[in-house]
Amino acid sequence: MDPLEVPTVITAISDPEFEGLVSRALFSQGWNVIARVMDFSELQRAASVNSGKNLLLIFSTDLPGSGAVEIEKLAAPRVSLFGFADQSGNDRGFSNIFARPTSPEELTLIILENIRFSGVRTPMIHTSAKCRAKVVAVGGIGHTTATTTIAINLAQESALLAVKTLLIDANFQAPAIAALLDLRKLSSETRWRDVSENLAAMELTQEIIVDFEQRIMAAGETFDLIVIDLGSIAFLARELSDRRWSSAVKIWAVRNADQFIFTTNSTFLAQKRWDEFVQSLTKISLSADIHLVNTHLSNKRAPEISASRKASLKSAVLWNLPWDLRSCQLAIDERTTLVQSAERGALRKEIAKMAQAISAVSQK
């Protein structure tokens, strides 16, 4: 088996709270969870439909209609069974049953230490890397939500606060930081390039993404703050089970970012994408502090839209940016940041406030 191939997961857990913990943990680590069944008959059907695949069946002993004999009959050369006790801790006569973990991290470690797919030489569940620097991931709920503008100027403002900052372009669909800051051949740098005092930039490519974790850990020893431009994250939950190189940084950011900035705007399509995105967040175990940035707030319903989005993410910090297309265009024309092109502009001042709020806790 290819070392990047992982088993297909079916969960068979009747307790919705515990099933949610299991699914969120697996989604966040990149496993392909194809079915979440509620009783033994559904489990049988799901296993039958996916016969021939490497299957990991994660079940609980209180699954309706199941017993030790019935569950054991599902075992096969390419099927691995992984069972957890019921809510009271009872194994109900099943063998090799684990106590229920209380956190996604504990669940991850249990599976990592005990899974036995002979072909999986490189486990695809990883413990979280500990980066010394504060990591801020910036992603747009769709395209044209000013993700790159926010990332560039947030990094610049943090640097002006004497916070040693690294700006990373991980927007593989449309890398733009090098062009917008006139950093020619940035993608060919072996590490990063100094841009100004306390600010450096890096562009990720397919050729160097293979050792991304080593690179960002090294960066964490040099910088206090790392800002990553992820581009569009409208389908983030889906990409967490994607093993293509272009999804690697998003998977890492979900596991390790300290702050996650979601950018969106007030257009009709943006609202539709936002509603879909919020629904998908239930599949993601995201421990980062969330900042919601509304840009291009130009229509009459903007305050209403902003309030509804804040309500759907109750723990998020809300930022409504007074968007200034003229200042942004001037910065593009001059290949610079807002502090150079429109220092006194309302947009620049609001992003500076964001940087102050984030940089205030930039030291771990």
C-alpha positions in Angstrom: 0.0 0.0 0.0 1.1 3.5 -0.7 2.4 5.1 2.6 -0.1 7.9 2.1 -3.1 5.6 1.8 -5.3 5.5 4.9 -8.2 3.3 5.8 -11.8 4.4 5.1 -13.6 5.1 8.4 -17.1 4.1 9.4 -18.4 5.2 12.8 -21.1 3.2 14.5 -21.9 5.1 17.7 -25.4 5.8 19.0 -24.4 8.5 21.6 -24.5 11.7 19.5 -22.1 13.6 21.8 -19.4 10.9 21.8 -19.9 10.3 18.0 -19.5 14.0 17.4 -16.2 14.0 19.3 -14.9 11.0 17.3 -15.9 12.3 13.9 -14.6 15.8 14.6 -11.2 14.4 15.7 -10.9 12.2 12.7 -12.0 14.9 10.2 -9.5 17.3 11.7 -6.7 14.8 11.3 -7.4 14.1 7.6 -9.2 10.7 7.8 -11.8 9.8 5.3 -15.0 9.3 7.3 -17.6 8.0 4.8 -20.5 6.9 7.0 -21.8 7.7 10.5 -24.3 5.0 11.3 -26.7 4.7 14.2 -27.4 1.0 14.5 -26.0 -2.4 13.6 -28.1 -3.0 10.5 -26.8 0.3 9.0 -23.3 -0.7 9.9 -23.7 -4.0 8.1 -24.9 -2.2 4.9 -22.1 0.4 5.0 -19.5 -2.3 5.5 -21.0 -4.4 2.6 -21.1 -1.4 0.2 -17.5 -0.6 0.9 -16.1 -4.1 0.9 -12.7 -4.4 -0.8 -11.5 -1.1 0.8 -9.3 -0.8 3.9 -12.0 -0.2 6.5 -11.7 1.0 10.0 -15.0 0.4 11.9 -15.1 2.5 15.1 -18.1 1.4 17.3 -19.4 1.6 20.8 -20.7 -1.3 22.8 -24.1 0.2 23.2 -24.8 0.3 19.4 -28.4 -0.8 19.0 -28.8 -4.3 17.5 -25.2 -5.3 18.1 -23.5 -7.9 20.2 -20.0 -9.2 20.4 -20.7 -12.1 18.0 -22.3 -9.9 15.4 -19.6 -7.3 15.5 -16.8 -9.9 15.3 -18.4 -11.3 12.1 -17.5 -8.0 10.4 -13.8 -8.6 10.9 -11.9 -9.4 7.7 -8.3 -9.1 6.3 -8.9 -5.5 5.2 -11.3 -4.6 8.0 -10.2 -3.4 11.4 -12.5 -3.1 14.4 -12.0 -0.5 17.1 -14.5 -0.5 20.0 -15.2 1.9 22.9 -17.2 1.1 26.1 -20.6 2.6 26.7 -21.1 5.8 28.6 -21.0 4.0 32.0 -17.7 2.3 31.0 -19.2 -1.1 30.4 -17.6 -3.3 27.8 -20.8 -5.5 27.6 -18.9 -8.7 26.9 -16.9 -7.3 24.0 -13.2 -8.0 23.8 -10.4 -5.5 23.3 -12.6 -2.5 24.3 -11.2 0.9 25.2 -12.5 3.3 27.7 -14.1 6.4 26.1 -11.6 9.3 25.7 -12.6 12.7 26.9 -10.9 14.8 24.3 -10.0 14.6 20.6 -6.3 14.5 21.5 -6.8 11.5 23.8 -8.8 9.7 21.0 -6.0 10.5 18.5 -3.4 8.9 20.7 -5.4 5.8 21.4 -6.0 5.1 17.7 -2.5 6.0 16.7 -1.0 3.6 19.2 -3.3 0.7 18.5 -4.3 0.6 14.9 -2.9 -2.4 13.0 -3.2 -1.9 9.3 -0.1 -3.7 8.0 0.1 -1.6 4.9 0.1 1.8 6.7 3.8 2.4 7.2 3.4 6.1 8.0 0.5 6.9 10.3 -1.7 9.7 9.0 -2.9 10.8 12.5 -0.3 13.1 14.0 0.0 14.7 17.4 0.0 18.5 17.2 3.4 20.1 16.5 4.4 22.8 19.1 5.5 25.9 17.2 7.1 28.5 19.5 5.7 31.4 17.4 2.1 32.5 17.5 0.4 31.2 14.3 -2.4 33.2 12.6 -4.1 31.5 9.7 -6.1 33.7 7.3 -8.7 32.1 5.0 -11.5 33.4 2.8 -15.0 31.9 2.7 -14.8 31.9 -1.0 -12.7 34.0 -3.4 -12.4 37.8 -3.6 -12.8 38.2 0.1 -9.6 40.2 0.6 -7.8 37.4 2.3 -4.4 38.4 0.9 -4.9 42.1 1.6 -5.7 41.3 5.2 -2.7 38.9 5.6 -0.2 41.3 4.1 -1.3 44.3 6.1 -1.8 42.4 9.4 1.8 41.1 9.1 3.1 44.6 8.3 1.2 46.2 11.2 2.5 43.5 13.6 6.1 44.2 12.4 5.5 47.9 13.2 4.7 46.9 16.7 8.2 45.4 17.0 6.8 41.8 16.7 9.1 39.8 14.6 6.7 38.5 11.9 6.8 36.0 9.0 4.2 36.2 6.3 3.6 32.9 4.4 1.9 32.7 1.0 0.1 29.3 1.0 -2.6 30.3 -1.4 -1.6 27.7 -4.0 -4.5 28.5 -6.4 -3.5 32.2 -6.7 -0.2 33.2 -5.0 0.0 37.0 -4.9 2.1 38.2 -2.0 5.4 38.2 -4.0 3.7 40.3 -6.8 1.9 42.7 -4.5 5.1 43.4 -2.5 7.4 43.3 -5.6 9.4 40.4 -4.2 10.8 38.8 -7.3 11.6 35.1 -7.3 10.3 34.7 -3.7 9.3 31.1 -4.4 12.9 30.2 -5.1 14.1 31.2 -1.6 15.3 28.2 0.4 13.8 29.7 3.6 12.4 33.2 3.7 13.3 36.8 2.6 13.5 39.8 4.8 11.1 42.5 3.6 11.6 45.2 6.2 12.5 45.6 9.8 10.8 42.7 11.8 9.0 41.4 8.6 10.0 38.5 6.3 8.0 36.6 3.7 8.0 33.1 2.3 6.1 31.5 -0.6 5.2 27.8 -0.4 5.4 25.6 -3.6 4.8 22.0 -4.3 8.5 21.4 -4.4 9.1 22.5 -0.8 5.7 21.6 0.8 7.0 18.1 1.6 9.0 19.4 4.6 6.6 22.2 5.5 6.4 21.1 9.2 10.2 21.3 9.6 10.2 24.7 7.9 7.6 26.2 10.1 9.1 24.7 13.2 12.4 26.4 12.3 10.6 29.6 11.6 9.0 29.4 15.0 12.5 29.6 16.5 13.2 32.9 14.7 9.9 34.7 14.6 7.3 35.7 17.3 4.3 35.7 14.9 3.6 33.7 11.7 0.8 34.9 9.4 -0.4 32.3 6.8 -2.5 33.3 3.8 -4.5 30.1 3.0 -6.6 31.6 0.2 -10.1 30.1 -0.1 -11.2 27.8 2.7 -14.8 27.6 1.7 -14.6 23.8 1.5 -12.2 23.4 4.5 -14.0 20.4 6.1 -13.7 18.5 2.8 -10.1 19.3 2.4 -9.2 17.9 5.8 -9.6 14.4 4.3 -7.7 15.3 1.1 -4.2 13.9 0.8 -3.1 16.2 -2.1 -0.1 18.4 -1.4 -2.2 21.6 -1.8 -4.3 20.7 1.3 -1.3 20.0 3.6 -1.0 23.5 5.0 -4.7 23.8 5.7 -4.7 20.5 7.6 -1.7 21.7 9.6 -3.3 25.1 10.3 -6.5 23.4 11.6 -4.5 21.4 14.1 -2.0 24.1 15.1 -3.0 27.7 14.4 -3.6 29.8 17.5 -5.8 32.3 15.7 -8.0 31.7 12.7 -9.3 34.6 10.7 -12.3 34.0 8.4 -12.8 36.7 5.8 -16.1 37.2 3.9 -18.2 40.0 2.4 -21.8 41.1 2.1 -22.7 39.9 -1.4 -25.5 37.4 -1.9 -23.2 34.6 -2.9 -20.9 35.3 0.0 -23.8 34.9 2.4 -24.7 31.5 0.8 -21.2 30.3 1.1 -21.1 31.5 4.7 -24.2 29.5 5.6 -22.7 26.3 4.1 -19.3 27.0 5.7 -20.8 27.4 9.2 -22.6 24.0 8.8 -19.3 22.3 7.8 -17.6 23.6 10.9 -19.4 21.0 13.0 -17.2 18.4 11.3 -14.0 20.2 12.4 -12.2 20.2 15.7 -10.9 23.7 15.7 -9.2 24.9 18.9 -7.9 28.2 17.5 -9.5 31.6 18.6 -11.7 32.7 15.7 -11.8 36.2 14.2 -14.5 37.0 11.7 -13.7 39.8 9.2 -16.4 41.3 7.1 -15.1 43.2 4.1 -16.9 45.2 1.3 -19.8 46.1 3.6 -21.5 48.3 1.0 -25.1 47.3 0.9 -28.0 48.4 3.1 -28.3 45.0 4.8 -24.6 44.9 5.8 -25.3 45.5 9.6 -28.0 42.8 9.6 -25.7 40.3 7.8 -22.8 41.1 10.1 -24.9 40.5 13.2 -26.3 37.1 11.9 -22.8 35.9 11.1 -21.6 36.8 14.6 -24.6 35.0 16.1 -23.6 31.8 14.2 -20.1 31.9 15.6 -20.7 33.1 19.2 -17.1 32.9 20.3 -15.7 34.8 17.4 -14.2 38.3 17.5 -16.0 40.4 14.9 -14.3 42.9 12.7 -16.2 45.1 10.3 -13.7 46.8 8.0 -14.5 50.2 6.4 -13.4 49.0 3.0 -11.5 51.5 0.9 -11.0 50.4 -2.7 -9.0 53.5 -3.6 -6.4 52.9 -0.8 -6.1 49.2 -1.8 -5.6 50.1 -5.4 -3.0 52.6 -4.6 -1.1 50.0 -2.5 -1.3 47.6 -5.5 0.0 50.2 -7.9 2.9 51.1 -5.6 3.6 47.4 -4.7 3.5 48.2 -1.0 1.2 48.1 2.1 -1.5 50.4 3.4 0.7 52.0 6.0 2.9 53.4 3.1 0.1 54.2 0.7 -2.7 55.3 3.0 -1.4 55.7 6.5 -4.3 57.8 7.8 -7.0 55.7 6.0 -9.8 54.1 8.0 -9.0 50.7 6.6 -5.4 50.8 7.6 -6.3 52.0 11.1 -8.8 49.1 11.6 -6.2 46.5 10.5 -3.7 48.1 12.9 -6.2 47.6 15.7 -6.5 43.9 14.7 -2.7 43.6 14.8 -2.6 45.1 18.2 -5.2 42.7 19.5 -3.4 39.7 18.1 0.1 40.8 18.9 -0.8 41.5 22.5 -0.8 37.7 22.9 1.9 36.9 20.3 4.3 35.6 22.9 3.5 32.1 24.1 
